[in-house]
């Protein structure tokens, strides 16, 4: 089964500096039918104005992955980690037993990013933060693992869940074949461009929930970027 939620139907929040769209219930947006997808609890599509951001605040027991689509985000936390993550790159924060952090757009233009929260397999782990550059040519024509708790390839950012976040950058007319293991589910979002998944049209920045499928055929008439989460099912 493939269920598509267009960008215009996502939950929304907007104030003077943040324009956010929520794939699942989050903060003031509540939909009992959209409380998460397997261990995937949050997928926020955020636009953060220049010179603004999220001031210091805390989290516990969550794997928080930030995929920057445009601009850059600067991270600081109480563990003295500091880092700037640019467009196309990824940072992972394992909140674990508790972490205080801030995320600010220190750039002269708006920053656009996906904020993805995955529930960990174990609670109370030691909190940590890491980031890595993923050049676009490394994702060209294929799904590249960005963060994972099941793949141990060099450069893949670790998370504490049996899940993998992939990114791909595809040329016009090029496609992907994605095999899905039994018992697994997939959530994907075209971060740039529109795509077709198993014959179903998916507009830019829509959310696609995939259950009970063994293979996906993904294509696009124009160039497109894709972010895909492979997740354990059964929840």
C-alpha positions as CSV (number, residue, x, y, z in Angstrom):
1,X,0.0,0.0,0.0
2,X,1.2,3.5,-0.9
3,X,-0.3,6.5,0.7
4,X,0.6,10.0,-0.5
5,X,0.0,13.1,1.6
6,X,0.6,16.3,-0.5
7,X,2.6,19.1,1.0
8,X,-0.5,21.3,1.1
9,X,-2.2,18.8,3.4
10,X,0.6,18.7,6.0
11,X,0.1,20.3,9.4
12,X,1.4,23.9,9.4
13,X,2.8,26.4,11.8
14,X,4.1,29.9,11.0
15,X,5.4,32.8,13.1
16,X,7.8,35.7,12.4
17,X,10.8,33.5,11.8
18,X,9.7,29.8,11.3
19,X,7.5,28.4,8.6
20,X,7.0,24.7,9.5
21,X,5.1,21.9,7.9
22,X,4.5,18.7,9.9
23,X,4.1,15.2,8.3
24,X,3.0,13.9,11.7
25,X,1.4,15.4,14.8
26,X,3.7,17.8,16.4
27,X,3.4,20.7,18.9
28,X,0.1,22.5,18.2
29,X,-0.7,20.3,15.2
30,X,-2.6,17.1,16.2
31,X,-4.1,14.4,14.0
32,X,-4.9,11.1,15.7
33,X,-4.5,9.4,12.3
34,X,-0.9,10.8,11.9
35,X,0.9,10.1,15.2
36,X,4.0,8.6,13.5
37,X,5.0,5.7,11.2
38,X,6.7,2.8,12.9
39,X,9.5,4.3,15.0
40,X,9.4,7.5,12.8
41,X,7.8,10.1,15.1
42,X,8.5,13.4,13.4
43,X,9.2,14.7,9.9
44,X,9.2,18.4,9.9
45,X,9.8,20.6,6.8
46,X,11.1,23.8,8.3
47,X,12.1,27.2,6.8
48,X,14.1,29.3,9.3
49,X,14.6,33.0,8.6
50,X,18.1,34.4,8.5
51,X,19.6,35.3,11.8
52,X,17.0,33.3,13.8
53,X,16.5,29.8,15.1
54,X,15.7,27.5,18.0
55,X,17.2,28.7,21.3
56,X,18.6,26.3,23.9
57,X,16.1,23.6,24.9
58,X,16.1,20.0,25.9
59,X,15.2,16.5,24.6
60,X,15.4,12.9,25.8
61,X,15.3,9.5,24.2
62,X,15.1,10.5,20.5
63,X,17.3,10.2,17.5
64,X,17.0,13.6,15.8
65,X,18.3,13.8,12.2
66,X,18.6,17.1,10.4
67,X,18.9,17.0,6.6
68,X,19.7,20.5,5.3
69,X,18.0,21.3,2.0
70,X,19.2,24.9,1.5
71,X,21.4,27.3,3.5
72,X,23.0,26.0,6.7
73,X,22.2,25.4,10.4
74,X,24.6,25.9,13.3
75,X,24.4,23.5,16.3
76,X,25.5,24.1,19.9
77,X,24.8,21.9,22.9
78,X,25.7,21.6,26.6
79,X,28.3,18.9,25.7
80,X,30.3,21.7,24.0
81,X,29.6,20.3,20.5
82,X,29.5,23.1,17.9
83,X,29.0,22.5,14.2
84,X,27.7,24.1,11.0
85,X,25.8,21.8,8.6
86,X,25.3,22.9,5.1
87,X,22.9,22.1,2.3
88,X,22.9,18.4,1.4
89,X,24.7,17.5,4.6
90,X,23.3,15.8,7.7
91,X,23.7,16.0,11.5
92,X,22.5,13.4,14.0
93,X,21.8,14.1,17.7
94,X,21.1,11.2,20.0
95,X,19.2,12.8,22.9
96,X,19.5,9.7,25.1
97,X,19.5,10.4,28.8
98,X,19.1,14.2,28.1
99,X,20.7,16.9,26.0
100,X,20.3,20.7,25.8
101,X,20.9,22.2,22.4
102,X,20.2,25.2,20.1
103,X,19.9,25.3,16.3
104,X,20.4,28.7,14.7
105,X,20.5,30.0,11.1
106,X,23.5,32.3,11.1
107,X,23.4,32.7,7.3
108,X,22.3,35.8,5.4
109,X,19.4,33.8,3.8
110,X,16.7,31.5,4.9
111,X,17.6,27.9,5.8
112,X,15.4,25.0,4.7
113,X,15.7,21.6,6.3
114,X,14.0,18.4,7.2
115,X,13.9,17.6,11.0
116,X,13.4,13.9,11.4
117,X,12.9,12.2,14.8
118,X,13.2,8.4,15.2
119,X,12.4,6.7,18.5
120,X,15.5,4.7,19.7
121,X,15.5,1.0,20.4
122,X,16.9,1.7,23.9
123,X,16.3,4.5,26.3
124,X,18.7,6.3,28.5
125,X,21.8,6.0,26.2
126,X,24.7,8.5,26.5
127,X,23.8,11.6,24.5
128,X,25.9,12.5,21.4
129,X,26.1,14.6,18.3
130,X,27.8,14.2,15.0
131,X,27.6,15.7,11.5
132,X,29.0,14.7,8.1
133,X,29.3,16.2,4.6
134,X,27.6,14.2,1.8
135,X,28.6,15.8,-1.5
136,X,25.9,15.6,-4.1
137,X,27.9,13.6,-6.5
138,X,28.1,10.8,-4.0
139,X,24.3,10.5,-4.1
140,X,24.1,10.8,-7.9
141,X,22.1,8.0,-9.4
142,X,21.7,5.9,-6.2
143,X,20.4,5.8,-2.7
144,X,23.3,6.6,-0.3
145,X,23.0,5.7,3.4
146,X,23.2,8.9,5.5
147,X,22.4,7.7,9.0
148,X,21.7,4.1,10.2
149,X,21.5,1.7,13.1
150,X,21.8,-1.3,10.8
151,X,24.4,-0.4,8.3
152,X,28.0,0.1,9.3
153,X,29.5,1.5,6.1
154,X,32.3,4.1,6.5
155,X,30.9,7.6,6.9
156,X,27.3,6.6,7.8
157,X,26.2,8.5,10.9
158,X,25.1,6.1,13.7
159,X,21.6,6.1,15.2
160,X,20.2,3.8,17.9
161,X,17.4,2.1,15.9
162,X,17.1,-0.6,13.3
163,X,16.5,2.1,10.6
164,X,18.4,3.8,7.8
165,X,17.9,7.2,6.2
166,X,19.0,7.4,2.6
167,X,19.5,10.3,0.1
168,X,19.5,10.3,-3.7
169,X,20.0,12.9,-6.4
170,X,18.7,11.7,-9.7
171,X,19.1,13.2,-13.2
172,X,16.0,13.8,-15.4
173,X,14.5,10.5,-16.7
174,X,16.5,8.3,-14.3
175,X,14.9,5.9,-11.9
176,X,15.5,3.8,-8.9
177,X,14.5,0.2,-8.0
178,X,14.1,-0.2,-4.2
179,X,13.7,-3.7,-2.7
180,X,11.9,-3.8,0.6
181,X,12.6,-6.6,3.0
182,X,9.7,-8.5,4.6
183,X,8.5,-6.8,7.7
184,X,9.9,-3.4,6.7
185,X,8.1,-0.2,6.0
186,X,9.3,2.9,4.1
187,X,8.6,6.6,4.3
188,X,10.0,8.9,1.6
189,X,9.8,12.5,0.5
190,X,11.0,14.1,-2.8
191,X,13.0,17.0,-1.4
192,X,13.4,18.5,-4.9
193,X,11.2,17.8,-7.9
194,X,8.3,15.5,-8.4
195,X,8.4,11.7,-8.8
196,X,6.3,8.7,-9.7
197,X,6.3,5.7,-7.3
198,X,4.9,2.4,-8.6
199,X,2.8,4.4,-11.1
200,X,1.5,6.9,-8.5
201,X,2.3,10.6,-8.9
202,X,4.1,12.2,-5.9
203,X,4.4,16.0,-5.9
204,X,7.4,17.8,-4.5
205,X,7.8,17.6,-0.7
206,X,4.8,15.2,-0.3
207,X,5.1,12.4,2.2
208,X,4.8,8.8,1.0
209,X,4.0,6.0,3.5
210,X,4.7,2.5,2.1
211,X,3.5,-0.7,3.7
212,X,3.1,-4.3,2.5
213,X,5.2,-3.7,-0.6
214,X,8.2,-5.7,-1.7
215,X,9.6,-3.3,-4.4
216,X,9.4,0.3,-5.4
217,X,10.0,1.7,-8.9
218,X,10.7,5.4,-8.6
219,X,11.1,7.8,-11.6
220,X,10.9,11.4,-12.5
221,X,10.6,13.3,-15.8
222,X,12.8,16.0,-14.4
223,X,15.8,15.9,-12.0
224,X,14.8,15.2,-8.4
225,X,16.2,14.6,-5.0
226,X,14.9,12.0,-2.6
227,X,15.1,11.3,1.1
228,X,14.0,7.8,2.2
229,X,13.7,6.1,5.6
230,X,13.7,2.3,5.8
231,X,12.1,1.3,9.1
232,X,11.1,-1.7,11.1
233,X,7.3,-2.3,10.8
234,X,5.0,-4.0,13.3
235,X,4.0,-0.9,15.3
